Amino acid sequence: MHYIVFLFILFFFSSCSSDKPSAVDSTLSSSSFEISSSIFSSSTIEPHSSSKNPVINSSSAETPKESSSSVSSSSVEKSNSSSSAKTPSSSSDSGICTSCDSYTALPPEIVENGGSGSITTYGSITAKETSQGGACNYGETNIQYYAAIHVHQIPGDFLGPWKNGLACGACVSVKAKTPTGWKSTIVRITDKCPDDNCGVDLGGAPASDIMGIIVGRYEGEWEFVPCKGIENVYGDSTSIYTKEGTNSFWSVIQVRNPPDALESITLVNLKDSTTYNLELAIEAENYWKVPSEVLQSEDSFSITVSYRSGNPETWFLKGNELSQEQKTFYYYEYK
């Protein structure tokens, strides 16, 4: 009996313990819940955190922009550095130099309407004499601002602007580097250079303007320009001149004090429109050969002189007038 009562009591307490969890079970359960919550919470936040990652990445994606900005800044620095690297050229362009009168003799460089290279002088910077006509065969003139131009580009090639005297009468704007910067002048070409490395060889007065009292070989540039309106390059009015020895069988003519270098001379018989395109004479530079039939004609002719810069000038006279020796026909009298 006591045994049965004992079993009953054991069964009763066993049933009660199954309805209420033990402290240990509660602790374990709570711990499991917290771990589970922690895991859940972590997995919930992590995706959210992951969704923020693109924002973070976007911010870091601007890093290349910052890097690009850095590159751009570097480019600016390079640009500034490049600009600064041009300073010597800019300084050179200012025309300032040292030992300016000792420029190295080099063949001139030719551009479309001028060139660059040596600027020298063969005149007196103190007497400042006028041109004696030089290789252009002008004879004695009243031109004080004159110069010689180079015959060759490379010694012996005859590719300079002289061209058997076609450069005669042209005006050239010349500038050279000096200790204080560029100095310039304008001259009329009346001669050719004997120096293979010559560029422009100045008469005394223009040389004085550029070189002062220190003559030598200077570095410079030149450009062909019209002569009209320029002081000191005219010795007289524009005219046609017949050479000594001219007669009714032979005559060569030249234009003196032209407004620019000549390109051509054309004669037209006003009676029958016969046209003659004159050629440069082989007897003397800067002269043009007149056909003998013109020299022996009493017909009136137009003589049109075309210049490098345009604006041709036309004289009117009889053909046989050109057979007179050393005769000057001023444009203002025969136009």
C-alpha positions, 0 to 999 in steps of 0.5 A: 500500500505504501508502495502504491502511494509512493508511485502515485505521488511520484507520478503527480510531481512528474506531471507538474514538472512537464507543465512548468519549465525548469529554471535551467530550461528557461535560461536555455530558452532565453539564451536561445531566443537572444542568439536567435534574435541576434542572428535575425537582427544581424541578418536583417541589418546586414542586407540594409547595410548592404543596401548602403554599400552602393552609396558608399561605393558611389562616394568612393566612385567619386574618387576617380573624379577627385583623381580626375580633378587631380589629373586635371590639376596636374594637366594645368600644372603641365600646361603652366609648365609648358607655358613657362617652357615657352618663356625663352621663345617669348623672350626671344620674340621680344628681340632682346639679345646679348652679343647681338653683333656676333650672330652666327653666319647661316644661310637665310631662311625664305618665306613667302614674302620675306625671310630671316637670317643675317642683317649686316651693313656695308655703309658708313653709319657716320657719313650716311651716304646715299646709294650709288645704284649698286647692282641695280644699275641706278647710278648715283641716287638720292636714296639714303635708306637702301640695302642689298638683298641676298642672291642665294638661299644656299650658296650657289643655288640662285634661289634668293629674291634677287632673281637677276634684278627683279628685286630691284626697287622693292622696299623691305621692312627690316627688323633686328634683335638688339640689347633693348629689343627689336629695332626696325627700318624700311629700305629700298633694294638697290644692290645684291649681296656678295656674301653667301650667308647674307640676308639683308645688307644695309646702307649706313643710315638704316644700319645706324637706326638698328645697330647704333655705333656697334656694327656687325652681323645681327639676327633679324627678319625682313618682309617686302612692303610697298614703297609708296608713302615711305620717307627716305626711299625715294630719290626722285619721281617714278620714271622710265630711263634708257641706258647709255648706248641706246640707239634706233637698233638697240635699247634697254630700259629700267624703271627708277623709284618705282612704288614696288618691285616690278613684275612685268613691262608690256608695250602696246601699239595703239595703232594696231594693238600689237603687244610686246611683253618685254624680257629682262636684258642679259646685257645688264641687270635690272634692265628690260630689252625693247624690240628694234621695231618699236624703236624705229616706229613713230606710232604711239605706244602704251607702256604698262608697268605692273608691280608686285603689289598691284596698281600698274602704271602706264606711260604713253609715248612714241616708239622711237622716243625710246631710242634716245640715249639716257633719257628720263620719262617721268610718269607724271609727265607721260601718264 
